[in-house]
Amino acid sequence: MLNPRLDILGPGPFQRLAALLDGVAPAAGLEPLNMALGEPQRAYPDFVAEIIDANRHLYGRYPPQKASPELRRANLTWLERRYGLAPGRLDPERHVVPVHGTREGLFMMALTVVPPRVRGRKPAVLLPNPFYHCYAGAAISAGADPIFVPAVRETGYLPDFHALDEETLARTALCYLCSPANPQGAIADRGYLERLIGLARERDFVLLVDECYAEIYDREPPPGALEVALVGEDLDGLDNVVVFHSLSKRSSVPGLRSGFAAGDATILDRFFRLRTYGGPFMALPADAAAAALWLDDEHVGPTRDYYRGLFDLAEKHLGGHPGFRRPAGGFFLWLEVGDSEATAVALWHHAAIRSLPGAYLGRVGPAGNPGLNYLRLALVHPSEITDEALGRIAAVL
Ligand SMILES: Cc1ncc(COP(=O)(O)O)c(C=O)c1O
C-alpha cells in the first residue's frame, strides 16, 4: 500500500516539461539554452571556496541540528541590516532556525503546523495560484486541502486571501505568500502585508512569507513581513508570522543550500522539535561559508545590477510584445503568450530555448488555470547569452 497523496500531487513542473518536449527536436544549428530553470549562473564570491577548504576537517563531525551559533547570528544580523530592525531584538536561540535551502523548510513547516482538524473540519492551506510547487506538495503531504487563490493581473499578481469565503477561512491552518513572487515578480507592499498579518491573527493561522527573492528587485527594496509585523517594542509582533530567506538567489549559491526561517518563537520551537527527528543537517564547512555570505553585502549590489541588466535586455527585445511586463522583483519574466504549452514547444523547436509553460505552475480553479496563457522565462544567463536568446525568442513570438 503506497501513500495515495502522491497521486493527488502528480508529476512536478519539470517532469511535465520533460514529457512535453520528449521527441521534439531543438532547432538545428543553435546552442540549446535552458531558461526554464531558475538557477543563478553568476559566479559566487571566491571566499566561499576558501572557507570550505579551510574547514574541510569538519566533514568528520556531525553538524549541530540547529546549525552553528555563528550562522544563526549571521542570519539575524542580515535581517537587521536589510530591514532596519533594532539590533539584538531577535534572539539567535529563539527567533531563527537555519534550513538547508528554503525548499525543505517551507515543506517541513506545513508538517509542523497543520493539525489533523481545524474547528472539527479538514484543514485548509492557502497558497497563491500560480505558485512555487513546493507549497502544494507540502499542503497535501500535511493532509490539508490546498486552496489555490488566483494571483492574476486583476489582483495585481498577488493573491487576495481576504476574498475567501467564511467556511475556508474558518478551517485555515496555514497560508503561503511569496514576495517577490515566483513566477509573477509581484511585490507585496506594507499595506498588503499588514492586512494579511491581521487576517492571520484574527483567524489564528500561520502566515509563511517566502522572501527568498528579497534582494533581487528592480527599484525599491521589497518590504519584509517581519519589519511590518515588528512595530513597537513588543515581540508579540512576531505572533503567527514566519519568514523564509535563502542564499541561493542573493549570493548565487543554490548548491550550498543555506536558508533560514525567522519569526514567531513558538512556531519555530515546534519546527525545531520536528527537525530533531527528521531534519537534514548542513555540513560544517558549508555552514561556515554560509555565515560569511550572510555577513557580506558587497557582492549583492552587483548581483542585483546583473539582473536589472538582463531585464533591460528583455525590454529591448520583448518590450513591444503585448504580453510583456517588467516585474518589480525576482528574475523571471512572466510573459503572456496565449497557449503556453504550444509556445514552449515552438520555442524549443524553432529557437532551441527551453521555457516553462505557466500552465504547469498553476492549478485549475473556478476561472480556469491562471498560468495557462503565460510562459516563465528565467533571466539568469550572462548578458551576451541572454541577449542572443531573447532575440531568438522575439523572432518566434
Ligand atoms: C519561490 C521560491 N521559494 C523557494 C525556493 C527554494 O530555494 P532554495 O531551496 O534554494 O532556498 C525557490 C527556488 O527556486 C523559489 O523559487
The ligand as a MOL file (V3000), in Angstrom:
LIG
                    3D

  0  0  0     0  0            999 V3000
M  V30 BEGIN CTAB
M  V30 COUNTS 16 16 0 0 0
M  V30 BEGIN ATOM
M  V30 1 C 9.7110 30.9540 -4.5570 0
M  V30 2 C 10.8090 30.0480 -4.1830 0
M  V30 3 N 10.9230 29.6730 -2.9130 0
M  V30 4 C 11.9010 28.8420 -2.5110 0
M  V30 5 C 12.8180 28.3510 -3.4150 0
M  V30 6 C 13.8550 27.3930 -2.9090 0
M  V30 7 O 15.0870 27.9430 -2.8670 0
M  V30 8 P 16.2570 27.2680 -2.0080 0
M  V30 9 O 15.7560 25.9440 -1.5280 0
M  V30 10 O 17.3750 27.1360 -2.9420 0
M  V30 11 O 16.4860 28.2000 -0.8760 0
M  V30 12 C 12.7480 28.7280 -4.7420 0
M  V30 13 C 13.7470 28.1750 -5.7030 0
M  V30 14 O 13.5960 28.1220 -6.8500 0
M  V30 15 C 11.7200 29.5890 -5.1410 0
M  V30 16 O 11.6060 29.9890 -6.4090 0
M  V30 END ATOM
M  V30 BEGIN BOND
M  V30 1 1 1 2
M  V30 2 1 2 3
M  V30 3 2 2 15
M  V30 4 2 3 4
M  V30 5 1 4 5
M  V30 6 1 5 6
M  V30 7 2 5 12
M  V30 8 1 6 7
M  V30 9 1 7 8
M  V30 10 2 8 9
M  V30 11 1 8 10
M  V30 12 1 8 11
M  V30 13 1 12 13
M  V30 14 1 12 15
M  V30 15 2 13 14
M  V30 16 1 15 16
M  V30 END BOND
M  V30 END CTAB
M  END
